Amino acid sequence: MNHTALPPSAIAQPLRRHHLLTLAVAAAAACLLPGTAAHAQAWPAKPVTIVVPFAAGGTTDVLARALGEKLATALGQPVIVENRGGAGATIGADYVAKAPADGYTLLMGAVHHTIATSVYKKLGYDFQKSFAPITTVALVPNVLAVSATTPAKDVKELVALVKATPDRFSYGSNGAGTAQHLIGTQLSTAIGHPLLHVPYKGSGPLTTDLLGGQVSMSFDTVTPVLPHIKAGKLRALAVTTAKRSSSLPDVPTLEESGFAGFDIGTWFGVLAPARTPADIVAKLNTEMVKVIQSPDFKKRMQDIGAEPIGNTAAQMAEQIAADTARFAKLVAENKISTE
């Protein structure tokens, strides 16, 4: 049998094509791998969403929008704030925990999530394992506020009114398992009289009802009530942190008012779903800390009674672990439950 020999060029061309195809496939695959140089350069290629787990109008919402506005410029992409309130901030957290770990869906978390871990028996996520902390944005004191029409001018007078007519007094919170719920339960236990707890989906609707007299008091963060306190529509009786608030320097602490053991403020920080590539988390931390430490942002925080933080991801993780343990003890002591 005769065989016709192929010229070298005829053999070389298919080999070259095969080699080029192999390189192209390898390059495309590399682009899909998290952590590669191509991946880092490509992110962000579309808008980033910050999920606020409360209704619009509260401190979490205000902070997310202030941060998002500046962050959009730094990233070169729009930053969208999406409100997903309910169940003491756990609905929004659950949504982000189950979102793709690609850096495009973030959570504006808060101290409430470390409390909810002990209050809610069945959560679809683990706050310490399901998220990658990025940075703590700010710390905001909580304040005991009542309507200006309430006769009480200080905590002692308020307690006397509660003891005289306990059925008339209630307090609102941002939901079961939030800092406000814990503070209200603590004070109720301390005075020996139950206070009706009325949970809301956020500070916006809570403040509206406080102004309208639908609830007697709130232990919300300073931010949503500060304008109304300055306008004389609400009266601040005490702050719930160990130190007085710089935005309300004349308002005593609960400890100064005769109730020891109160030291709860509310921190707010940004987290990504767990397994988000480390290079994306690092970039977000770098850009967010730049925003938080900028003069404009610091001034904005001062105006709303917040203290800007801007720490490392590791420091935020340590804070979450410490608060989770601390609040588990308080939740057990005060028998707080959603059931």
N, C-alpha and C positions, 0 to 999 in steps of 0.2 A: 504494500500500500504506500502511495506517495504522499508525503506531507509537505505542504508549502510553508516555509518559514516566514513568520511575520517580521516586518522591519522593526527595529528598536523604537522608532517614533510611535508606531501603532500601539506598542505595549506601554510606553511611558505616559501617553495621554490619559488612558483610564486610571492609571495609578495616581497621577497628579490630581485628577478630579476626585478620586476617593480620599486622598490626603486632605484636600481643601474642604471636602464635605465633613470629614471627621473633626477638623479644626473648628468649623462653623458650629457643629453640634456641641462641642466642648465649650465654646465661648458662650453659646446660648444657655447652656446648663449652669455655667458659672454665674451668670447674671441672676439666676433664680435662687442661688444659695445665699442665705442670710449671712451677714458678716463679711462678704467679699467687698473688694474696692468698688466694683461696679454697683453693688447694692447700696453702699454708703453714699455714692455720688448721686444715685437716682432718687434718694429720699430727701425731702418729700416731693412727690410728683403730682399730688392732688391735695385738696383741702384736708385739714386736720380738724377733728371734732372733739370738743371737751364736753363730756356729759356731766350735767349738774343734777344730782339726785334729789333735788327739791324743786318746788314751784319757783317761778320767776319772782324777783324782788327781794330775796333774802341775801344774807352775807355771802353764801356760797356762790350765788348767781353774780353778785356784784364783783367779787374777786375774779371769777372765771372770765367775765367780760373785760375787766381791766387788764388782766394778764393776756387774754387772747388778742386784744387789739394791738398790743406791742409785739407779741410773739409772731403775729402774721407778717409784720414788716421784717423781722429777723429771719423767718423761714422762707419768705418769698411766696407764701401760699396763704389763702384765706384760712382763718381759724373760726370754726362755727361752734357756738354754744347751744347745746341741746338740753332742754329740761325734761327729766324723767323722774318725777317725784313719786313718793308713796312708800309706805311701810318703813318709816324711819330711815330713809335713804338707802334701803337695801335693794329696792327694785332697780335703781340706776346702777348700783354696784354690780348686781347680778348680770345686767346687760353688758357692761364693759368686761367683766370677767370672762364672758363667753364670746366676746368679739375677736376677730382675727388679730393675732399678735404681730401687727405690722407697723405700729406707730401712728396709725391714722385715727384710732379711737382711744381717748384718754378719759380718766375719771377725776373730777375734782372731789377728792375724798375729804373726810373730816374726822375729828375725834369721835363723832357719833358711831362710825363704823367699828371702832375698837370696843365700844359699849354694846352695840348690837350683837356682837359675837357671843356675848353671854346671855343676852335677853331673848334672842330668837333661837329656838331649839332646832329649827330646820332651815338652814340657809343653803342656797345652791352654789356657794363658793366659800373658800376659806380666806379671810382677809389677809392673813400673813403668807399664804402660799399661792393664791390665785392672781396676785398682782406684783408688778415690779415698781417699787417706789421711785419717784423721780426727784422731787424736792418739796419741802414744806414752804408754802407761799407766805402765810401770815398767822399770827396768833391774835385772837380777839377776845377780850373779857366778856363774860356774861353779866347781865344786870337784872336785878329784881325791879320790875317796873309796874306801876299801877296807873289807872286813869287819874287825871288831875281832879276829877270829881270825887274820888275816894277820900274819906275824911282822914285816913292815916297819913301822917307826915314822916313817919320813920317805921322801922321794922317792929319796934316794941308796940307801937300803936296798932299796927296791922295785925300782929299776933293776938292782941287783946280783942280786936274785932272778930277775928276768926274763932276764937274760943267762945265768944258771946253768941255768935250766930254762924256756926260752922257750915250749915247747909247753903249759905249764900255765897260761899267763896269757891272759886275754881281757878285753875291755872292752865294756860295753853302751852303747847310745845310743838316742835317740828316733827313730832311723831314718836311712837313708842320706841324706847331704846336709844333716844337721843340724849345729849347732855342736859337739855332742859328738863326732860322727864326724870333723869337721875337726880338733878338738883331739887326739883319739886318734891320728889319722894323723900329725899333726905330731910328737907325742911319740915315736911309733914310729920315725919317720924320724930324729929327733934321737938316739935311743939306739942306732940301727943294728940293731934287732931287731924283727921283725914281731909285732904283737899282733892276735890274732883279734878281728874286729869282729862283735858280735852286735846287730843292730838290733831295736828294739822299737817298739810303736805309741804309746808314751808313758812318762812317768816312773813311773806307778803300777806296771805290770808289771815295769819295769826295776828299781825299788827292791826289789820283792818278791824278785826273783831275786838281786840283790846281797846282800840279807840272808841268803838261803838258800844262797849260795855257788855258784850256777849260773854267775855271771860273777865275775871277779876284782876288777874295778874299774869305776868310772863317772866321767864328767866332766860330770855333770848340774848343773843349777842348784842353788843352795843350798836353795831352798824344800822340795823333797820329802825331802831327806836330813837337814836340820837337826835335826828331832826325834830321829832315830836316832843322830845324832852326839852330841847332848846326853845321850841315854840310854846311851851307851857301846856301842851295837851296831855302829856304823860309825865309822871313823877318818878324819878329814880330813887329807890330807897336804900339799895345796897348792891355792891358788886360781889360776885361769887368767887373771885380769885383771892390769893393770899395778900396781894398788894392792890392798892387803889389804881383805877384806870387814869391814864394821862388825859383822856378826853373828858373824864368826869372827876376831876381831882377833889371836889368837895363831897363826893358821895362815899360813905364809909364801906368797909368790907362787911360781910356777914359776921366774920369773927369779931370785928370791932363792935358789931351790933349785939353781941352776946351769944353767938352760935359758933362754937369752935369746930374745926375739922372740915371747913369748906375751902376747897382750893381747886375749882374747876373752871378752866377757860376753854375756848374752842380753837383748835388749830385747823388749818385747811391746807391741803397739799395735793399734788397731782401724781397720779399713778397710771401705769400702763398695764395691759394684760400680761400675765406671766409668760415667759419665753419670748417676749419682745426682744429683738436683737440688741446686744449690749451696746453696739455703736450708735443705735438710734436713741437709746436711753441716755447715753453719755451726751449726745448732741442736744437732746431736749433739756437735760440738766444745765448744760453750759449756757444755752440761750435763755432759759427761764431765769437762771440766777442773774444774768446780765440785766434782764428786765427788772427783776425784783430789787436789785441794788441801784437802779438808776434813780436820779433825783426826782424825775417826774412821778415815778411809781411810788417812791417813798412819800412824796407830798400827798398823793392820792390816798395812801394808807392812813396817813395822819388825819386827813379830813374825815375819814369814816371810823376812826377810833381803832385802827388795826396796827399791829407791830409787824413790819416785814421781816421775813426770816431768810429764805434762800440758802438752805443747807445742802449737804451731799445726799445722794441716794442711800448710802449706808447709814448716815445719821438719822434719816427719816425712818428707815427700817427698824433701828434701835428704839426710836420713839414709839413706833407702833407696837412693838413687842412689850415695852415697859407699860404702856397705857392699857393694853389688853389685859395684862396681869393685874394691874392696879384696879381697874374697873370691874373685873370679875369678882373681886372681893367686895366692892361696894354694892354691886348688883345682888350678890348673895345676902349681904347683911340687911339690905332694904327690901328683899324679897320681890324684886322687879321681874315681871314676866308679861308676855303678850297673851298668855293663855288664861 
